[in-house]
Amino acid sequence: MQPTLGFALSPPVSVTDPGYPSLEVILLPEPTHQHYDPRQLTVVVAYLGGTRVLDVRHPWHAVQHRVCAGRIRLVDFVDKPMQFFCFGGDLAIESNEHYTRCVITSKAPILRWPDEELPVSILASLCEVLLARRRAAWLSRPAEFEARLASADPVRLYVACLYALRQHLGANGVDDGRRGLRRLVSEALHGLQTSGRLPFGVLHLEQLL
């Protein structure tokens, strides 16, 4: 039986989570014209102690990958993009003659990244900036950064980004456009703590990446 949606997000673990624990993508050989029809999934995965960009289309072979933190991008048959941000996780791919199913799961929320300037979109953008800054810090040793990115724990990386953003927002003040972001970050951290999902130990981004 062929799936009826181009992609689907599972319900958040908690109402305070800004994202979702899994993303399912169905890649088809041709569009259905009934919903958003992805033809390609692009994601960064761990590879030989480092990372590489993986472009998946139908047909594909059954395989599993470790997903690295960064942008997840879908493109449909008219080249309309749809974006998400992941802090790391796992990718399982299965394929048959009719479609290829890709399922990304993570213990950290997968952020949907719409075009609107919503707090979750700003969160995804700023997390990408944080990763870019850490990459720049390892400019003289890029292989070591790639190795760290490939092995980073998704939850610890997620929390480290939230702490870094909370510190930044507190130190620099918040204009009206960022008040929603500050509330989102505070509620996410509070939810992790009250649900017992906040990792132990010091969580500095510089220690992870």
C-alpha positions as CSV (number, residue, x, y, z in Angstrom):
1,M,0.0,0.0,0.0
2,Q,1.4,3.4,-1.0
3,P,1.7,6.1,1.7
4,T,-0.7,9.0,1.4
5,L,1.5,11.9,2.4
6,G,4.8,13.3,1.2
7,F,6.1,13.8,4.7
8,A,4.9,13.6,8.2
9,L,6.1,14.7,11.6
10,S,5.4,12.7,14.8
11,P,3.8,14.5,17.8
12,P,6.2,16.4,20.1
13,V,7.3,14.5,23.2
14,S,6.3,17.5,25.3
15,V,4.2,20.7,24.8
16,T,7.4,22.7,25.6
17,D,9.4,21.0,22.8
18,P,9.8,23.3,19.8
19,G,10.1,20.4,17.4
20,Y,9.3,16.7,16.7
21,P,11.0,13.4,17.5
22,S,10.8,12.1,13.9
23,L,10.4,13.1,10.3
24,E,9.1,10.6,7.7
25,V,9.7,11.5,4.0
26,I,8.2,9.6,1.1
27,L,10.1,10.0,-2.2
28,L,8.1,9.1,-5.3
29,P,9.1,8.5,-8.9
30,E,6.5,11.2,-10.0
31,P,4.3,13.7,-8.3
32,T,0.8,12.9,-7.0
33,H,-0.4,16.5,-7.2
34,Q,-2.4,15.8,-4.0
35,H,0.1,17.2,-1.5
36,Y,3.7,18.3,-1.2
37,D,5.6,15.7,-3.2
38,P,9.3,15.4,-2.2
39,R,11.6,14.1,-4.9
40,Q,14.9,14.6,-3.0
41,L,16.0,14.6,0.7
42,T,19.3,16.2,1.5
43,V,20.9,15.6,4.9
44,V,24.4,15.5,6.5
45,V,25.4,12.1,7.7
46,A,28.4,10.6,9.5
47,Y,30.9,9.0,7.1
48,L,34.3,7.4,7.7
49,G,34.9,9.4,10.9
50,G,33.8,12.6,9.4
51,T,30.7,13.8,7.5
52,R,29.2,14.0,4.1
53,V,26.2,15.4,2.4
54,L,23.7,12.7,1.3
55,D,21.2,13.4,-1.5
56,V,18.5,10.7,-1.5
57,R,16.1,10.1,-4.4
58,H,13.8,7.2,-5.5
59,P,14.8,4.5,-6.0
60,W,17.4,3.9,-3.2
61,H,18.8,1.0,-1.3
62,A,17.9,0.0,2.2
63,V,20.5,1.5,4.6
64,Q,20.9,3.3,7.9
65,H,22.9,6.4,8.7
66,R,23.8,8.5,11.7
67,V,22.5,12.0,11.0
68,C,24.7,15.0,12.0
69,A,23.4,18.3,13.3
70,G,22.4,20.7,10.5
71,R,19.9,21.5,7.9
72,I,17.5,18.9,6.4
73,R,16.2,19.9,3.0
74,L,13.4,18.6,0.9
75,V,12.8,19.6,-2.7
76,D,9.7,18.7,-4.7
77,F,9.1,18.2,-8.4
78,V,8.8,22.0,-9.1
79,D,11.9,22.7,-7.0
80,K,10.0,24.1,-4.1
81,P,12.1,23.6,-0.9
82,M,11.1,22.7,2.6
83,Q,13.6,22.9,5.4
84,F,14.1,21.4,8.9
85,F,16.9,21.6,11.4
86,C,18.2,18.5,13.3
87,F,20.6,18.3,16.2
88,G,21.6,14.7,15.1
89,G,19.9,11.4,15.1
90,D,19.3,8.3,12.9
91,L,18.2,7.9,9.3
92,A,16.6,4.6,8.1
93,I,15.9,4.2,4.4
94,E,13.8,1.5,2.8
95,S,12.7,1.3,-0.8
96,N,10.5,-0.7,-3.2
97,E,9.4,-0.2,-6.7
98,H,6.7,2.3,-5.8
99,Y,8.5,4.7,-3.3
100,T,11.4,5.2,-1.0
101,R,10.7,5.9,2.7
102,C,13.2,7.9,4.8
103,V,12.6,8.2,8.5
104,I,14.8,10.5,10.6
105,T,14.5,10.0,14.4
106,S,16.2,12.0,17.1
107,K,16.1,12.4,20.9
108,A,16.3,16.1,20.4
109,P,13.5,18.0,18.7
110,I,13.6,18.2,14.9
111,L,12.7,21.8,14.1
112,R,10.4,22.7,11.2
113,W,11.9,25.7,9.4
114,P,9.2,27.6,7.6
115,D,9.8,30.8,5.7
116,E,8.0,33.0,8.2
117,E,9.9,34.8,10.9
118,L,8.4,32.5,13.6
119,P,10.4,31.9,16.9
120,V,11.1,28.3,15.8
121,S,12.5,29.6,12.5
122,I,14.7,32.1,14.3
123,L,15.8,29.3,16.6
124,A,16.8,27.1,13.7
125,S,18.6,29.9,12.0
126,L,20.6,30.9,15.1
127,C,21.5,27.3,15.8
128,E,22.9,27.0,12.3
129,V,24.9,30.2,13.0
130,L,26.3,28.6,16.2
131,L,27.4,25.6,14.3
132,A,29.1,27.8,11.7
133,R,31.0,29.7,14.3
134,R,32.3,26.4,15.8
135,R,33.3,25.2,12.4
136,A,35.2,28.5,11.9
137,A,37.0,28.0,15.2
138,W,38.4,24.7,13.8
139,L,39.4,26.2,10.5
140,S,43.0,25.0,10.9
141,R,41.8,21.5,11.8
142,P,38.6,20.9,9.8
143,A,38.8,17.1,10.1
144,E,38.6,17.3,13.9
145,F,35.5,19.4,13.7
146,E,33.9,17.0,11.3
147,A,34.7,14.1,13.7
148,R,33.2,16.0,16.7
149,L,30.1,16.9,14.7
150,A,29.7,13.2,13.6
151,S,29.9,11.9,17.2
152,A,28.0,14.7,19.0
153,D,25.1,13.6,21.2
154,P,21.9,15.2,19.9
155,V,20.4,16.1,23.3
156,R,23.6,17.6,24.7
157,L,24.1,19.6,21.5
158,Y,20.5,20.8,21.6
159,V,20.8,21.9,25.2
160,A,24.2,23.5,24.7
161,C,22.7,25.6,21.9
162,L,19.7,26.6,24.1
163,Y,22.1,27.7,26.9
164,A,24.2,29.7,24.4
165,L,21.2,31.4,23.0
166,R,19.8,32.1,26.5
167,Q,23.1,33.7,27.5
168,H,23.2,35.8,24.3
169,L,19.6,37.0,24.7
170,G,20.1,37.9,28.3
171,A,23.4,39.7,27.7
172,N,22.2,41.8,24.7
173,G,18.6,42.5,25.6
174,V,15.7,41.4,23.5
175,D,13.7,43.5,21.0
176,D,10.1,42.8,20.3
177,G,10.9,40.5,17.4
178,R,13.0,38.2,19.7
179,R,10.7,38.0,22.8
180,G,9.0,35.0,21.4
181,L,12.4,33.3,20.9
182,R,13.4,34.0,24.5
183,R,10.1,32.5,25.7
184,L,10.6,29.5,23.5
185,V,14.1,28.9,24.8
186,S,13.1,29.3,28.4
187,E,10.1,27.0,28.1
188,A,12.2,24.4,26.3
189,L,14.8,24.3,29.0
190,H,12.2,24.3,31.8
191,G,10.4,21.4,30.1
192,L,13.6,19.4,29.8
193,Q,14.3,19.9,33.5
194,T,10.9,19.1,34.8
195,S,10.6,16.0,32.7
196,G,14.0,14.7,33.8
197,R,15.5,14.9,30.2
198,L,18.1,17.6,31.0
199,P,21.5,15.9,30.8
200,F,23.9,16.1,33.7
201,G,27.2,18.0,33.6
202,V,28.4,21.2,32.1
203,L,27.0,21.8,28.7
204,H,29.1,24.3,26.7
205,L,29.0,24.3,23.0
206,E,32.8,24.8,22.9
207,Q,33.3,21.5,24.7
208,L,31.1,19.5,22.3
209,L,32.3,21.0,19.0
